[in-house]
């Protein structure tokens, strides 16, 4: 199942102008798309969203966890996986999750465009 192609810059801009509301919507949709693409029933986008809203350390973990899942998606798509998990982790630790969002969306756009 193909996910939605989103402009990474728009992800950042919409997150800023909506004071983070779009970021929450993006977390849910992005999590859902990866869950559906990988066929992983153990992933729960709703729980990920709630925990990301109430617990900043979980958002750091989410960045790492979904970095690994992006690698799985790249493998499934027949692409050479790029391990950016440490980058996602460091960026999130410094409170720049919005940058992670743009990079992750860009990585998944590459997969969605070839589907």
ABEGO torsion letter per residue (X at the ends): XBBBBBBAAAAAAAAAAAGGAAAAAAAAAAAAAAAAAAGBAABBAAAAAAAAAABAAAAAAAAAAAAAAAAAAAAAAGBBBBBAAAAAAAAAAAGAAAAAAAAAAAAAAAAAAAX
